[in-house]
């Protein structure tokens, strides 16, 4: 386990070093991308050589962030990871290449394993981009417009556009600072929140068609079969967040999504409202998670899984 | 046309007066409700007699705001409207009862008609609740938790949770201040943004089923028939925002929603992306609106209307 350092020391390290490789996590999201490229641009602004590396291709919707840095090729002297809770989350091939030689880790996950030589972790930050904002202020003053757009993207995507409970007053204060740089936050949010690929729309409509209500509409079960995925052309990324739909219906206390997998089993996602614990519900099937969102796996077809899930759900309302 | 005054003067008037009636606009939304009840609570905190009046019943999802004031019955000596751009928007019966005797109007609409004796209008405010925050600070210092919850609701709903381009750095700064009062903003946003009535879900799925794509998926047409409304049990409020769906599909430049009306005609809503002007598009059918969102009416069935709309849409892409 590496050392804990403060943010000033982290900034000092970056100031001292050059040829800096920035690692972001696999299946990159807005926060890790925003952090990585904002830092890269800040370092390049300080006339340093820097680049961002990821095990997976970055979705082209983030092009406005990627285009804000100059591509640079070099042998790294210093390796820093951003928004990475555990080196395993670098994924391959980055993990094998750099997993054991990370000099500095900057992150906001409470579950961070302090895998780097030096680590700065602030679990109170809604997004790692909040920390990067402060780090960049230490490095070169207020971020410029491009860095601000990258950091705003990180903050906005990690907080559901300031909707989730990880949002803090500080989140809003930083958002205000970033907006003052003249970023096109309206367009950023449109791309991040109000754009759906056609395959997602097609899948969503089949998923909504499958939604069934039970127990006086307190239980909703939605099923996503492999056939539905095939017909719509949706991939796993397109499924992101779809499990939220059943619980969004007013009055639903247990919202269940059953996703058919290859190999004769189903992945189950359960979202609940008070007083039902999703974690307890899923534990009955050997799964787990949080109080309001949990998951488990059940052998059998979607029909068989749904039947078992419904049988358990019924006990919650018959017992009362 | 009445006088323009500054916010200090507006606060002074409220401080001098008692038995204050607060009017909010018809079909009340989160902003007018948040403003009205936050001000009512602030005045009651100052030991004044005050109440909120609206021509329409407030949806029960706002109960946490309504419950923050004490019901009081009195003959008003001073009448103030909040978030009302024109007295007509009070609706009946409030318009006839009080439309010509409004002492003070506090609003954020650029289109405000200065209908009150004294008027404070700040069109740069994303929500009238931003102005009310400042007014309450002048009246009695930082709002308490209940006032803060009401004002946060107003700001969050008028900005699509900080997503729309009316949001300013100041909006975020005020949100930060309100969050510091310990409000349950996660629950507020869940109620406002992540809760749908079952009829809306049912209608949405029928509407999605009806969505058809043309011109290499650059045009999407969605139809909502009277039968669909009947089957789903959805009312006009449930239809709110549904016209946004067709343009949300990636690649769609013209998103059209055709809503069948009684009397053999259809209401059309058109949302576009660059370079298509929705206003110009709708002007061809005698309608109008903004560059990205406009509307018109077309005589005939949904099929007939869709055909005419598609014929026009095609010209945009064939011409190029």
Contacts between the chains, C-beta under 8 A, distances in Angstrom:
chain1	res1	chain2	res2	distance
A	160	B	161	7.9
A	161	B	160	7.9
A	161	B	161	5.2
A	161	B	162	5.9
A	161	B	163	5.0
A	162	B	161	5.9
A	162	B	162	4.7
A	162	B	175	7.3
A	163	B	161	5.0
A	163	B	186	7.7
A	163	B	189	4.4
A	163	B	193	6.2
A	163	B	194	7.8
A	164	B	186	6.6
A	164	B	189	8.0
A	165	B	185	7.6
A	165	B	186	3.6
A	167	B	179	7.6
A	167	B	185	7.1
A	167	B	186	8.0
A	168	B	179	7.1
A	169	B	175	7.9
A	169	B	176	3.8
A	169	B	177	7.4
A	169	B	179	4.7
A	169	B	180	5.2
A	170	B	176	7.4
A	171	B	176	8.0
A	172	B	172	4.2
A	172	B	173	7.0
A	172	B	175	4.7
A	172	B	176	3.9
A	172	B	179	6.9
A	173	B	172	7.0
A	173	B	173	6.8
A	173	B	176	5.1
A	175	B	162	7.3
A	175	B	169	7.9
A	175	B	172	4.7
A	176	B	169	3.9
A	176	B	170	7.4
A	176	B	172	3.9
A	176	B	173	5.1
A	176	B	176	7.7
A	177	B	169	7.5
A	179	B	167	7.7
A	179	B	168	7.1
A	179	B	169	4.7
A	179	B	172	6.9
A	180	B	169	5.2
A	185	B	165	7.6
A	185	B	167	7.1
A	186	B	163	7.7
A	186	B	164	6.7
A	186	B	165	3.6
A	186	B	167	8.0
A	189	B	163	4.4
A	189	B	164	8.0
A	193	B	163	6.3
A	194	B	163	7.8
A	194	B	244	7.2
A	194	B	248	5.4
A	195	B	248	6.2
A	195	B	249	7.9
A	195	B	250	5.2
A	196	B	248	5.2
A	196	B	249	5.9
A	196	B	250	6.5
A	197	B	249	7.5
A	197	B	250	4.8
A	198	B	213	7.2
A	198	B	217	6.4
A	198	B	249	5.4
A	198	B	250	6.6
A	198	B	251	7.2
A	201	B	208	6.6
A	201	B	211	7.1
A	201	B	245	8.0
A	201	B	248	7.7
A	201	B	249	5.4
A	204	B	208	6.7
A	205	B	205	6.1
A	205	B	208	3.8
A	205	B	209	5.8
A	205	B	211	7.8
A	208	B	201	6.6
A	208	B	204	6.7
A	208	B	205	3.9
A	208	B	208	6.9
A	209	B	205	5.9
A	209	B	209	7.6
A	211	B	201	7.1
A	211	B	205	7.9
A	213	B	198	7.2
A	217	B	198	6.4
A	244	B	194	7.1
A	248	B	194	5.3
A	248	B	195	6.2
A	248	B	196	5.3
A	248	B	201	7.8
A	249	B	195	7.9
A	249	B	196	5.9
A	249	B	197	7.5
A	249	B	198	5.4
A	249	B	201	5.4
A	250	B	195	5.3
A	250	B	196	6.5
A	250	B	197	4.8
A	250	B	198	6.6
A	251	B	198	7.2
